[in-house]
Amino acid sequence: MSAAQPQLPLKVVPGKRADVRAFAAKVFERHGIALQEDDPAFALVTLNELILRKLMGELLKEVDQHITARLAEFEQTMQRVEALASKVLAQQVRESVGGLKGTLHEEIAGAQLQVERMVEEIKRAYRIGRLARWCVVGAAVALVVFACGFWVGKL
């Protein structure tokens, strides 16, 4: 076999003699060394496998503990970030509300001035109308008095 082609591992199922034969065939194919099914090399391989499994279990436990600790730190950091973000957001909202209040006060003051001007114009228009009415009434009374005087003078 060429070195460029990757070798797929043989499937290991404990207690199967066919696997031992397959391993022995692979060793012979690669290295030219013939192994028997009861060769001590297989015991060493099994021992290495058991040690490796134990070490992998311990390593996985350590990795799990490390990941759990990092996740707890991450959650605490996220809580601090959320608290800080909420404070910043609250401050920005307060500033925006303050700006809106100022704008609204300016708009209300402008509207009040316009309303006051309109009220003054309405009052002025009402005064002019009232004055015109009284002038008409006065002229009518004067005309009636003049007519009465003219009539009395004829009698």
Secondary structure, DSSP 8 states (H G I E B T S, - for coil): --TTS--------TT-HHHHHHHHHHHHHHH-----TT-HHHHHHHHHHHHHHHHHHHHHHHHHHHHHHHHHHHHHHHHHHHHHHHHHHHHHHHHHHHHHHHHHHHHHHHHHHHHHHHHHHHHHHHHHHHHHHHHHHHHHHHHHHHHHHHHHHH-
